[in-house]
Amino acid sequence: MSEAARESRRAGRLTASPAILLLFIWMIVPLAFTVYFSTQNYLLLDPENRGFAGLENFSYFLSSSSFLNSLLITLKLVGSVLVITVVLGVLISVLVDAKFPGQGVVRMLLISPFFIMPTVSALIWKNLLMNPVSGLFAWLFQLVGLTPINWFSDWPLLSIIIIVSWEWLPFAILIFVTSLQSMDQEQKEAAQMDGATPVSIFRYLTLPHLARPIAVVVMVEAIFLLNIFAEIFTTTSGGPGDATTNVPYLVFTQALLEFDVGTASAGGLVAVVLANLVAAALLRVFGKSLTQA
């Protein structure tokens, strides 16, 4: 490497170092405080009575039935939303990829829910669509002579899954539609000339072409879905009982409802470890398909 190239790299590192240092501090300081408080007996209702707890907070959090239940709900929520968004995203993307009048408008409408804030989305579904008295679904049920469903009482977890799926389906559609636009149309036309049915073209051409985009959608959505909070807080508050309490909401209840900062900090670190384990597993499963040419 020439001296000029070394100087250029050195100048680039020097220029980027303030931003990297600021980002490091922004990340490490909250993490350090979280690690510190996770080893303390610290109740906000009794702040003077503090002491070193060691790993007691972790033991209490991990051994509680609430954690096991919240972990199961988190897995159900993430798995269900991934299946719904990937399956519907692929099917809708294939449909809107075909030429028809108003195609651009339809694509824009399909993608637009992704840009709505989670709290606003949850309020729309709670008050305008799923309200058992004045909601749209209640009116449709009454129109056909059926009793309206009290969604957040009778089907709380399903309601959350529907709301979150509606929020993340546009992201999947955006990725899949973009990928379909780069698909080799000559192969598709050759298959049609050879008498291939639409189902065969979808199975042997479209799905293999969407393998990488599907992997990207699964990885990105899974990491973000592990942190779902606003939709639950706005609609069910973790209930009825703990029917919709996932791991992030359990940490919230420990911190701001039970005022137990120590246990909440331990729970936050557990959530971070779980997210990293999921990310590592997804990279192991999909990493090769993403790096292959």
C-alpha positions in Angstrom: 0.0 0.0 0.0 1.4 3.4 -0.9 2.1 6.2 1.5 -0.8 8.3 0.0 -3.2 5.5 0.5 -2.2 5.1 4.1 -2.6 8.8 4.7 -6.0 8.7 3.1 -7.1 5.8 5.4 -5.7 7.5 8.4 -7.5 10.7 7.6 -10.7 8.8 7.1 -10.5 7.1 10.5 -9.6 10.4 12.1 -12.6 12.1 10.6 -15.0 9.3 11.5 -13.7 8.8 15.1 -15.7 11.6 16.8 -19.0 10.1 15.5 -17.9 6.6 16.4 -16.9 7.7 19.9 -20.2 9.5 20.4 -22.1 6.4 19.2 -20.1 4.2 21.5 -20.8 6.4 24.5 -24.5 6.7 23.6 -24.7 2.9 23.6 -22.3 1.9 26.5 -23.5 4.4 29.2 -27.1 3.1 29.3 -25.9 -0.5 29.1 -23.4 0.1 32.0 -26.1 1.6 34.2 -28.4 -1.3 33.4 -25.7 -3.8 34.3 -25.1 -1.9 37.6 -28.7 -1.7 38.6 -29.3 -5.3 37.8 -27.0 -6.2 40.6 -28.7 -3.9 43.1 -31.8 -4.3 45.4 -33.4 -1.0 44.3 -37.0 -0.2 44.8 -38.2 3.2 43.8 -40.7 3.2 46.7 -37.8 2.6 49.1 -34.7 4.2 47.4 -32.7 4.6 50.7 -32.8 0.8 51.3 -30.3 -0.3 48.7 -27.7 -3.0 48.6 -25.8 -5.4 46.5 -27.9 -8.3 45.2 -25.5 -10.2 43.0 -27.4 -12.5 40.6 -30.6 -12.6 42.8 -32.5 -10.3 40.4 -31.6 -12.6 37.4 -32.6 -15.7 39.4 -35.9 -14.1 40.4 -36.8 -12.9 36.9 -35.8 -16.1 35.1 -37.5 -18.4 37.6 -40.8 -16.6 37.7 -43.8 -18.0 35.9 -44.4 -14.6 34.4 -41.2 -14.8 32.5 -41.9 -18.2 31.0 -45.4 -17.1 30.0 -44.1 -13.8 28.5 -41.4 -15.7 26.6 -44.0 -18.1 25.1 -46.2 -15.1 24.1 -43.2 -13.4 22.5 -42.4 -16.5 20.4 -46.1 -16.9 19.4 -46.3 -13.2 18.4 -43.1 -13.2 16.5 -43.7 -16.5 14.7 -47.3 -15.7 13.8 -46.5 -12.2 12.4 -43.5 -13.6 10.4 -45.7 -16.3 8.8 -48.5 -13.9 8.0 -46.3 -11.1 6.6 -44.1 -13.5 4.5 -47.0 -15.6 3.0 -49.3 -12.6 2.3 -46.4 -10.4 1.3 -45.3 -12.9 -1.4 -48.9 -13.5 -2.7 -49.8 -9.8 -2.8 -46.5 -8.9 -4.4 -47.0 -11.4 -7.2 -50.5 -10.0 -7.8 -49.4 -6.3 -7.9 -46.4 -7.1 -10.1 -48.7 -7.8 -13.0 -49.6 -4.7 -15.2 -53.0 -3.2 -14.5 -54.5 0.3 -14.5 -53.6 2.2 -11.3 -50.8 -0.1 -10.4 -48.7 2.7 -8.9 -51.5 4.0 -6.7 -52.2 0.4 -5.4 -48.6 -0.1 -4.6 -48.4 3.2 -2.7 -51.6 2.4 -0.7 -50.2 -1.1 0.2 -46.9 0.4 1.5 -48.4 3.4 3.3 -49.3 1.6 6.6 -45.6 1.0 7.2 -45.1 4.8 7.8 -47.8 5.1 10.4 -46.5 5.2 14.0 -47.2 2.1 16.0 -49.2 3.9 18.7 -51.4 5.6 16.0 -52.0 2.2 14.3 -53.0 0.6 17.5 -55.4 3.4 18.3 -57.0 3.2 14.8 -57.5 -0.6 15.2 -58.7 -0.3 18.8 -61.2 2.6 18.4 -62.2 2.5 14.7 -62.0 -1.1 13.7 -62.2 -3.5 16.6 -64.4 -1.5 19.0 -67.2 -4.0 19.9 -69.8 -1.2 20.0 -68.9 1.4 17.3 -66.1 -0.3 15.3 -66.3 -1.2 11.7 -66.0 -4.9 12.4 -68.9 -4.7 14.9 -71.0 -3.0 12.2 -70.2 -5.7 9.6 -71.1 -8.4 12.1 -74.4 -6.8 12.9 -75.1 -6.3 9.2 -75.1 -10.1 8.7 -77.0 -10.8 12.0 -73.9 -11.9 14.1 -72.9 -10.8 17.5 -69.9 -8.5 17.5 -66.7 -9.8 18.9 -65.0 -8.1 21.8 -61.6 -8.5 20.3 -59.3 -7.4 23.1 -61.2 -9.4 25.7 -62.1 -12.6 23.8 -59.1 -12.8 21.4 -56.4 -10.5 22.8 -53.3 -12.1 21.4 -54.9 -12.6 18.0 -55.8 -8.9 18.0 -52.2 -7.9 18.6 -51.0 -10.3 15.9 -53.4 -8.7 13.4 -52.4 -5.2 14.3 -48.7 -5.9 14.1 -49.0 -7.9 10.9 -50.9 -5.0 9.3 -48.0 -2.7 10.3 -45.2 -5.0 9.0 -46.9 -6.4 5.9 -46.1 -3.3 3.8 -42.4 -3.8 4.6 -42.5 -7.3 3.2 -44.4 -6.2 0.1 -41.9 -3.4 -0.5 -39.0 -5.8 -0.4 -40.7 -8.5 -2.5 -42.0 -6.1 -5.2 -38.6 -4.6 -5.6 -37.1 -8.0 -6.0 -39.7 -9.1 -8.5 -38.8 -6.1 -10.7 -35.3 -7.5 -11.1 -36.6 -11.0 -12.1 -35.5 -12.3 -15.5 -38.6 -11.9 -17.7 -37.2 -13.9 -20.5 -37.2 -17.0 -18.4 -40.8 -16.4 -17.5 -41.8 -15.8 -21.1 -40.0 -19.0 -22.1 -41.8 -21.0 -19.5 -45.1 -19.6 -20.7 -44.3 -20.6 -24.3 -43.5 -24.1 -23.1 -46.9 -24.4 -21.5 -46.1 -23.8 -17.9 -49.0 -23.0 -15.7 -49.0 -19.9 -13.4 -48.7 -22.2 -10.4 -45.6 -23.9 -11.9 -44.0 -20.5 -12.8 -44.7 -19.3 -9.2 -43.2 -22.5 -7.7 -40.1 -23.0 -9.9 -39.3 -19.4 -10.9 -40.8 -16.8 -8.5 -40.2 -18.5 -5.2 -36.5 -19.4 -5.8 -36.0 -15.8 -7.0 -37.6 -14.5 -3.7 -35.4 -16.7 -1.4 -33.0 -14.0 -0.5 -35.7 -11.3 0.0 -37.6 -13.7 2.2 -34.5 -14.2 4.3 -34.0 -10.5 4.6 -37.6 -9.9 5.7 -37.5 -12.7 8.3 -34.2 -11.4 9.8 -35.2 -7.8 10.0 -38.7 -8.4 11.2 -37.8 -10.9 13.8 -35.3 -8.6 15.5 -37.8 -5.7 15.6 -40.8 -7.9 16.6 -38.9 -9.0 19.7 -39.3 -5.4 21.0 -43.0 -4.9 20.3 -44.4 -2.7 23.1 -46.5 0.3 21.9 -49.3 -1.8 20.4 -49.7 -3.9 23.6 -49.5 -0.8 25.9 -52.1 1.1 23.8 -54.6 -1.7 23.4 -54.5 -4.4 26.1 -52.0 -3.3 28.7 -50.7 -6.8 28.7 -54.1 -8.3 29.6 -56.5 -9.7 30.2 -54.4 -11.0 33.0 -51.1 -11.6 31.3 -52.5 -12.9 28.0 -50.6 -10.4 25.9 -47.6 -9.7 28.2 -44.4 -10.3 26.2 -40.9 -9.9 27.5 -40.5 -6.1 26.9 -43.9 -5.4 28.5 -42.9 -7.6 31.5 -39.8 -5.5 31.9 -42.0 -2.4 31.8 -44.3 -3.7 34.5 -41.3 -4.5 36.8 -39.9 -1.0 36.3 -42.9 1.3 36.2 -45.7 -0.7 37.8 -43.9 -2.6 40.5 -41.1 0.0 40.8 -38.5 -2.7 41.0 -35.5 -1.2 39.1 -33.2 -4.1 39.9 -35.4 -6.8 38.5 -36.4 -4.7 35.6 -32.7 -4.1 34.7 -32.0 -7.8 34.9 -35.0 -8.4 32.7 -33.7 -5.8 30.2 -30.4 -7.6 30.0 -32.1 -10.9 29.5 -34.1 -9.4 26.6 -30.9 -8.1 25.1 -29.3 -11.6 25.3 -32.4 -13.2 23.8 -32.4 -10.7 20.9 -28.8 -11.4 20.2 -29.3 -15.2 20.3 -32.2 -14.9 17.8 -30.0 -12.6 15.6 -27.1 -15.1 15.7 -29.5 -18.0 14.9 -31.0 -16.2 12.0 -27.6 -15.3 10.6 -26.5 -18.9 10.9 -29.6 -20.1 9.1 -29.8 -17.4 6.4 -26.3 -16.1 6.3 -25.0 -18.4 3.5 -28.0 -17.7 1.2 -27.4 -13.9 1.6 -23.7 -14.1 0.7 -24.0 -16.5 -2.2 -23.7 -14.9 -5.6 
